[in-house]
Amino acid sequence: MTEQLPIDRKPFSRLIKTLLDKVLSLFALIVLSPLFLIAAVGIKLSSKGPVFYKAKRMGKDMTTLTIYKFRTMRVGADKEGAITGAHDSRIFAWGEILRKTKVDELPQLINILNGTMSIIGPRPEDIHIVNEYYTDEEKITLSVLPGLACPGSIFNYTHGDQYLEDEGTDEAYANNFLHIKLALDLYYLRHWSLWYDVQIVFRTIAAILITSFTKKQPDYPMEYKAVFKDK
């Protein structure tokens, strides 16, 4: 992980990114608190167990990170594998709604506030997946703080199911999808700017609205077209 990325060459922009992460995550936690309450009540009414799920992920510089999510699967489901398929039976009905709207990821605003994540950055991956399947080049994505959203996460949200179908195994995920997703995140890191981050925020919101409330299939993201233009 010796490659110098644009974020390393722009310390002032990196400082602004850090400050925005703190301010915006605190603001979002306050504004979205009613939504948190609705999500929590729905979980309690739908499935026995805790409201929140704590997941061990690989963080910046290969350090272990605990991220927070609203629980969307039955208790103990994570022991059956880290990856979920398109129609995973472990997910309860209310959890499916939370996942579809990405509300389940919002508790990670706490991670952003405490400085272990950023609003925009490569999604934190399961530790086993990193150790088993990441190439040396792909580990460049671990040289920055993981994020709540990124080009790879947008692509996963809009097109991931067609690659995995009903296969929710780690091996299927690694063979069919992981390296595509990471290629998009590498493109993002090599072209990073604050304006790029702003674009990803709005692209993520647009993807969630289109996918959740219409039958329209979002187009392939511009990173995919840039990286795989000859395919």
N, C-alpha and C positions, 0 to 999 in steps of 0.2 A: 504494500500500500504506500509506495513512494511517489506516485504520480501527484504533481501539484495541480490542484483543481482551481477553477476560478474563485471559489469561495475562500481559498487560502491566499489568493493574490489580491483580495479586496477586503482588508481588515475592517475598514469603516463600514462597508455594506454589511459585513458579517455582524458587526456590533448592532447596527440598526435592526437586522433580522432577529437578533437575540432580544432586543428591547421590545420589538413588536410581538414576539412570542409571549413574553411575560404579560404585557398589557392586554393583548387581545384574548389570551386564554383566561385571564381573570375576569374580563368583561363578559366573555361567553359563558363562563360558569355561573355568573350572577344572572344574566339574562335568560339562560336556558334552564335555570333551576326548576321552574314548573314542569318542563318536559322531563327532567330527571325524575321528578316525583311521579309523573304518569307512568314512565317506564318501570319504575320500581314497584308500584302498585300492581301493574300488569304482570310482572314476573311473579310476585307473591301469589297472585290469584291463579296463575297458570301452572306453576311448577314448584314442588317442594325443594327448598334449598336457599342459599344466600342470593342476594340481589346482584352482587358483584362477583366477577370472576377474575382472579389474579393469574396472569400467564407469564411464564418465564420466556424471555426472548433474548436474542443477541443484540446488544447495544453498540454504541460507538466504541471503536478500538477493541472489539471482541470482548467486551465486558458484559456480564449478565445483567439483564434489565427485567424488572417486574412491571408489566403494564396492566392497566385496569380496564375492564370491559363490563358492560351489563351482561349478565349470564343469559345465554340464549339456548343452551342445551341442557339436557338432564344431568344431574350431578354424577360425576365419574366418567362422563363421556370422553373426556380428553385422554383417558387411559387407552382408548381404542384407536388413537391416532390423532395427529395434530391437524390434518387437512380434512376439510369438509367437502363432500360432493355436492352436485347440483340439487339432489333431492335427498339430503341426508336425514335419516330417520331419527337421529339423535336430537334434532332441533324441534322444540315445541312450538305451537302455533304463534303465540305472542312473540317468541324469540325470532321467528321467521320475519315478522313485521319489523322488528328492531334491526335485524340484519339487512333487510331490503332497503330501509331508509337510512342505514348507517348510524342510527341512534345508538346502537350497541358500542360504537367506538368512542362516543363522546366523553366517557370518564377519563380518557387519555389526556384530556385537557389538564388534569391534575399532573400527569407526567410532564406536560409542557411547562406548567407553572413551576414545577420543582427543578426544571432544567435538564431532565433526562431525555426529553424528546423535543421536537420542533413541530410547528404547524405543518410545514412542508419539508419532506425529506423521504428517503426510501423507507418503506414500511419495515418495522422490526420483524425479523423472521424467527421461527422456531430454532432453538439451539441445535437440535439434531439435524435439521435440514441444512443449516450453515456448515456444520462440521462434516457432513456426509456428502453434500452435493455442490457446494460453492467452488468455483474455480478461483485461482489467485486473482485474476482480473476482476471477478465479481465481488471479491472481498474489498475492493475499492469503495463499494457502497457502504461499508462499515467504518469509513474514515470520517463520517459526519454523523450528526445526531439523527436517529431515525425520526420519521415524521408521521403525522396523522393522515397525510395524503401525498401522492406523488404520481407521476405518469404511469408507473407500474400498477399502482392501486386503482387508478381510473380504468385502465385496461382490464384488470382483473375483475372489476365490478361490472363492466359492460360486456366483456367477451370471455371471461374466464370459464363460465359454465360449458361453453361449446368445446373447450379443450379437455375438460375433465369429465364431462357428462355425468355419469353416476359413480365414477371412480373417485373415491375420496381418500386414496392411499397416498402415503408420502412418495412412494416410487412413481406412481402415475403423475403426481404433481411435478416432481423433479424432471421426469422424462418428457412430459407434454407441454409444460407451461412455465416452470420456474425460470429457465434461461431466457425466454422471451421477455418476461417481466423485468428481469434484471438488466437486460440490454437497454430497455427503455429508461430505466433509472440511471444507468451509466451515461446515457445521452444527456439526461437532465443535468447531472453533476458536471459534465464537461461543457455545458452551455449555461451554467447557472447565472442568474442575476435576480435582483429583487423583483424586477418587473415580471420575470418568468414565474416567480413564486405567486405573485398576484394573479397571473393568468391561470395557474393551476387551481387556486382557490375557486375562482369562478367556473372553471371547467368542471371541477368536482361537483359543485352545487348543481350545475346544469345537467350533468350525467345522472345525479340522484333524482332530480325532478323528472327528467325524461323517462328514465327506467322505471321509476316508482308509479308514475301517474299516466303514462301513455304506453302504447304498444310499439312505439317507434324504436328501431334498433339504432343506437348511436353509431356514428361513423368510427372507423379506426382512428386513433389519435395521431397527431402529426409526428410524434416521436417514432411510432411504428412505421409510418410511411418513409421517414428519413432513414431509419436503421435497416429496414427490410425492403427498400425501394426496388430491388432487383428480383424480389420473390413474388 
